[in-house]
Amino acid sequence: MDDKQVLGAINSDLFGIPANRVIYLEGKSDPVLFFGLLGLPQPPSGVFVHRGTLVKGFSASDGSGNTAVRRYVEVGHTKFAGRVFGVVDGDGQELAALTPQFDAPHTGPLFAWKAYSIESLLPQLAWPTGHWGVAPNWQVELAVYAPYVAINRLHQKLARRLETLKLHKHRNPVSGQQLEKAADVEAALQADKGLLAGFDVAKEFGDEITRFQVALAKSVEEGLVLLNGKWLLRHFLVERLGRTPDHWAQEWGMHAESIGGLPAVRDFWQRITGAVP
């Protein structure tokens, strides 16, 4: 989509409801959890609007949710300043780097969760009683995901290097553009070949295992900036209690609402809207 199309989509979101402002999130199911973290009930219509604020998540067909949120906020801010906001996932950044991107006095328009993803905030809530069973010791239970955290961190490191080398995706000749010359490509690879030379994947994997273990031992919050929170719904709860990830997203959202949400998310809402949820 070009800028004109993006502005058209934002215009529809603001005036089709109508809404005073819109908050964009990365995933289609994110508004379910977001409303719960605000301490709000799920809207029966499936359209997440509260007191003039529309909350909208992007679907897989929109491409990268992170890219879409950033694009809509950047383009929308040019015409609808103070009315278009967005929150992206932390995606493994350090907690110290994420905190100033979310907490006061930051006013946006772009924010980042102080966690790997919005799902990673759920363990900060009190554990539901009843059929959910005994509350987990998160610092013990999450430790088993260390290999997956480490592998994904390696992937990110290598992806950045491959992107610099322009080896991160297939390249095809494009009509109207000058064809690349072998000598130019080789020269570029020669200049940056050190990015891959000497990259000890086994050592890097071990270092990332230790990094996650140290963070998790320090606090659950520190561990959850490194662990993909979607695993909590797609694996942890499914393995422990059965059902489907969508079921647990709905149920955890309703539980969050029943206990009044998460203070940090409610404060975020108040800074944007000027009113308590």
C-alpha positions, 0 to 999 in steps of 0.5 A: 500500500502506498501512503495514500492508501494507508491514509485512506484506511486510517480515515475509514478507521477513524470516521467509519466507527466513528472514533476520536483516535485509533490504537494499532496492535500487531496481531488480529487477536491482540485486542482481545488481550488488550481489553482484558489488560485494561480491565474491560469486557470483550465487546459482543460486536467484535469491534473493539471501541471504548469511549471513542478509541478504536483498538485494531490488530492487523491480520496475517494478510497485512504482512508483518504486523510490526511493519504495518503498525510502524507504517500506519503510525508514521503515515497517520501522524502526518495528517491525524496527529494526536489521533493515531497510535500504535504498540509493537512487540518488544521482540527480545529487546532488553527491558531497559531499552523497552521501558522508556518506549512504554512507561511515562513520560513517553507519549508516543505515538509509537510504543513498545510492550515491555515484554516480547509480545502482549501475551508475555504480559499475562504472567504478570497477572494473578493466576486464575483459581479453579479449573486452571489448577495450581499456580505455576512457579514461572521462574521454574516452568519457563526455564524449559523454553531456554533452547527455543529462546536461544535458537531464536536469538541466533536467528535474529543475529544471523538475519541481521548479518545476512541482511547486511550482506543482502543474502536474507532473501532471494534476488530477482532481476527487475524489469527497468532496473540495471542488472547486477554485475558479478564483480560488484556483488563479489566486492560487496560480499568481500567487504562484509565477509567478516560478519559470518567468518568466525561466527561460532554458532555453538558458543553463541547458542550457549551464551544465549542459554545463559543470558535467558537463565540469568534474566529469568532468575533475576525476575519473571519480567526480565525473562519475559522480554526474551521469551515469545509470549505466544508460547504461553497460549500455544504450548504451555496452557495447551500442554497443561490444560488442553483446549486451543490457543484461541480458547486460552486467549479469550479466557485469559482476557476475561480473567484479566478483566475480572481482576481489573487489568494490569496497572501499567497498561491502564496507565498507558491508556490514560496517557493516550486518552486522558481518561481512565479505562 
